[in-house]
Amino acid sequence: MERKMANRKLIRLSQLKSKLAAENLEEIDWVTFGVIVKKVTPQSTNNGRTFSIWRLNDLRDLNQCVSLFLFGEVHKEHWKTDQGTV
């Protein structure tokens, strides 16, 4: 993990909103971790494309969640991922 994190900045999900407002994250190599705390049943768009919505949290502040929308190949590959997975 130390090798993978070398020269990267860890930003907690609960800090993401404030970091986006204060810093230009496009210029930083950063990572975040989250736990799937809620999964919505896969949905379909008007044109028939299926997608998933996950609510992610870092378990530090349960009121601060990030919604992640999965489309296309990402949806096909990961839609069965269990709630509680990191």
SETIDO-123910 format. One line per 5 residues: number of its first residue (from 0); their letters; for each residue x negated, y negated, z of N, C-alpha, C. Coordinates in nm, 3 decimals. Each point is the difference from the previous one (the first is absolute). Example, Ala and Ser with C-alpha at 12.3 -4.5 7.8 and 13.67 -1.06 7.14 Angstrom:
REM SETIDO-123910
0) as) -1.319 0.569 0.780 0.089 -0.119 0.000 -0.090 -0.120 0.000 | 0.035 -0.105 -0.072 -0.082 -0.119 0.006 0.077 -0.109 0.073
//
This chain:
REM SETIDO-123910
0) merkm) -0.083 0.118 0.000 0.083 -0.118 0.000 -0.088 -0.125 0.000 | -0.110 0.004 0.075 -0.089 -0.116 0.003 -0.053 -0.030 -0.140 | -0.034 0.103 -0.077 -0.050 -0.019 -0.135 0.107 -0.062 -0.090 | 0.123 0.048 0.012 0.110 -0.053 -0.081 0.034 -0.145 0.036 | -0.020 -0.037 0.126 0.034 -0.134 0.047 -0.115 -0.099 -0.013
5) anrkl) -0.116 0.046 -0.039 -0.115 -0.090 -0.012 0.033 -0.117 -0.093 | -0.029 -0.120 0.045 0.022 -0.124 -0.076 0.147 -0.030 -0.027 | 0.089 0.062 0.073 0.143 -0.027 -0.014 0.054 -0.057 0.130 | 0.105 -0.079 -0.013 0.062 -0.060 0.117 0.131 0.073 0.030 | 0.019 0.042 0.124 0.124 0.062 0.043 0.099 -0.109 0.038
10) irlsq) 0.117 0.004 -0.061 0.108 -0.092 0.035 0.118 0.085 0.042 | 0.042 -0.017 0.125 0.115 0.076 0.049 0.126 -0.046 -0.073 | 0.092 0.093 -0.022 0.126 -0.036 -0.065 0.072 -0.112 0.074 | -0.006 0.004 0.132 0.068 -0.104 0.079 -0.066 -0.137 -0.016 | -0.121 -0.005 -0.053 -0.071 -0.126 -0.024 0.009 -0.046 -0.145
15) lkskl) 0.054 0.084 -0.086 -0.007 -0.025 -0.143 0.066 -0.131 -0.041 | 0.116 -0.030 0.051 0.070 -0.123 -0.038 -0.082 -0.124 0.035 | -0.054 -0.004 0.120 -0.079 -0.117 0.039 -0.132 -0.007 -0.077 | -0.060 0.114 -0.030 -0.125 0.002 -0.078 0.025 -0.047 -0.143 | 0.113 0.039 -0.058 0.032 -0.044 -0.136 0.017 -0.151 -0.006
20) aaenl) 0.055 -0.058 0.106 0.019 -0.145 0.005 -0.131 -0.075 0.023 | -0.093 0.062 0.073 -0.121 -0.071 0.041 -0.122 0.027 -0.089 | -0.003 0.114 -0.067 -0.119 0.038 -0.076 0.037 0.038 -0.142 | -0.099 -0.009 -0.089 0.018 0.047 -0.136 -0.047 0.145 -0.005 | 0.092 0.092 0.020 -0.037 0.141 0.010 -0.044 0.060 -0.133
25) eeidw) 0.025 -0.070 -0.110 -0.047 0.049 -0.129 -0.152 -0.003 -0.010 | -0.063 -0.080 0.083 -0.146 -0.013 -0.003 -0.069 0.089 0.103 | 0.079 0.077 0.076 -0.054 0.084 0.107 0.032 0.145 -0.030 | -0.095 0.088 0.026 0.025 0.144 -0.010 0.058 0.044 0.134 | 0.130 0.021 0.006 0.066 0.029 0.127 0.084 0.126 -0.012
30) vtfgv) 0.027 0.059 0.115 0.084 0.120 0.007 0.097 -0.014 0.116 | 0.104 0.079 -0.004 0.095 0.004 0.109 0.048 0.144 0.015 | 0.055 0.031 0.115 0.054 0.132 0.028 0.142 -0.018 0.052 | 0.086 0.094 -0.033 0.136 -0.008 0.050 0.060 0.139 0.016 | 0.100 0.005 0.083 0.077 0.121 0.023 0.136 -0.018 -0.064
35) ivkkv) 0.048 0.101 -0.071 0.133 -0.008 -0.057 0.099 0.016 0.114 | 0.066 -0.110 0.036 0.096 0.004 0.110 0.143 0.019 -0.049 | 0.025 -0.025 -0.129 0.132 0.022 -0.055 -0.011 0.021 -0.150 | 0.076 0.095 -0.050 0.009 0.024 -0.143 0.145 -0.013 -0.043 | 0.021 -0.073 -0.107 0.133 -0.012 -0.058 0.014 0.109 -0.105
40) tpqst) 0.117 0.061 -0.009 0.024 0.101 -0.104 -0.034 -0.059 -0.135 | -0.071 0.076 -0.087 -0.037 -0.055 -0.131 0.120 -0.063 -0.071 | -0.027 -0.112 -0.065 0.102 -0.079 -0.068 -0.029 0.000 -0.150 | 0.097 -0.045 -0.079 -0.018 -0.015 -0.144 0.026 -0.144 -0.040 | -0.083 -0.049 -0.092 0.021 -0.133 -0.054 0.112 0.006 -0.104
45) nngrt) 0.041 -0.114 -0.051 0.105 -0.005 -0.103 -0.039 0.075 -0.126 | -0.130 0.006 -0.028 -0.044 0.072 -0.121 -0.035 0.146 0.028 | 0.033 0.049 0.121 -0.018 0.142 0.031 -0.133 0.039 0.060 | -0.089 -0.096 0.022 -0.129 0.033 0.062 0.020 0.022 0.149 | -0.056 0.108 0.052 0.013 0.032 0.142 -0.117 -0.059 0.077
50) fsiwr) 0.030 -0.046 0.122 -0.105 -0.056 0.085 0.032 0.029 0.146 | -0.101 -0.016 0.084 0.015 0.020 0.144 -0.038 -0.129 0.072 | 0.054 -0.014 0.120 -0.037 -0.112 0.087 -0.044 0.059 0.133 | -0.119 -0.037 0.042 -0.052 0.040 0.131 -0.015 -0.125 0.085 | 0.029 0.012 0.129 -0.030 -0.106 0.097 -0.122 0.046 0.077
55) lndlr) -0.104 -0.081 -0.003 -0.127 0.033 0.064 -0.024 -0.089 0.121 | -0.067 0.056 0.101 -0.031 -0.074 0.121 -0.135 0.048 0.051 | -0.071 -0.087 0.073 -0.130 0.040 0.056 0.012 0.045 0.146 | 0.121 0.009 0.051 0.031 0.045 0.136 -0.052 -0.095 0.107 | -0.045 -0.116 -0.040 -0.044 -0.102 0.095 0.115 -0.094 0.033
60) dlnqc) 0.076 -0.038 -0.102 0.116 -0.088 0.018 0.114 0.062 -0.081 | 0.091 0.068 0.066 0.106 0.073 -0.070 0.100 -0.090 -0.071 | -0.008 -0.131 0.025 0.088 -0.094 -0.069 -0.059 -0.048 -0.132 | -0.126 0.030 -0.025 -0.068 -0.043 -0.123 -0.017 0.120 -0.093 | 0.087 0.011 -0.098 -0.008 0.109 -0.098 -0.025 -0.058 -0.138
65) vslfl) -0.056 0.083 -0.084 -0.022 -0.034 -0.140 0.078 0.100 -0.083 | 0.076 -0.048 -0.097 0.071 0.089 -0.091 -0.088 0.028 -0.121 | -0.011 0.127 -0.033 -0.082 0.043 -0.113 0.093 0.067 -0.101 | 0.002 -0.051 -0.122 0.083 0.056 -0.106 -0.088 0.087 -0.089 | 0.041 0.125 -0.021 -0.077 0.094 -0.081 0.076 0.027 -0.130
70) fgevh) -0.065 -0.026 -0.113 0.060 0.020 -0.132 -0.086 0.095 -0.082 | 0.054 0.050 -0.109 -0.075 0.076 -0.100 -0.070 0.121 0.057 | -0.125 0.017 -0.043 -0.078 0.118 0.042 -0.024 0.003 0.150 | -0.015 -0.117 0.062 -0.021 -0.006 0.145 0.123 0.056 0.071 | 0.118 -0.039 -0.046 0.124 0.054 0.058 0.005 0.152 -0.019
75) kehwk) -0.024 0.047 -0.122 0.007 0.143 -0.030 -0.096 0.081 0.086 | -0.119 -0.056 0.023 -0.103 0.072 0.075 0.022 -0.002 0.151 | 0.062 -0.107 0.052 0.003 -0.018 0.146 0.139 -0.005 0.064 | 0.108 0.011 -0.074 0.132 -0.023 0.057 0.036 0.100 0.109 | -0.063 0.117 0.001 0.029 0.099 0.103 -0.086 -0.017 0.127
80) tdqgt) -0.087 -0.099 0.004 -0.085 -0.023 0.116 0.087 -0.018 0.123 | -0.036 0.065 0.110 0.081 -0.001 0.120 -0.008 -0.132 0.076 | 0.112 -0.038 0.059 0.002 -0.113 0.094 -0.096 0.035 0.114 | -0.076 -0.097 0.046 -0.099 0.022 0.105 -0.140 0.020 -0.055 | -0.013 0.014 -0.130 -0.131 0.016 -0.063 -0.075 -0.132 -0.001
85) v) -0.131 0.006 0.021 -0.085 -0.119 -0.005 -0.050 -0.016 -0.141
//
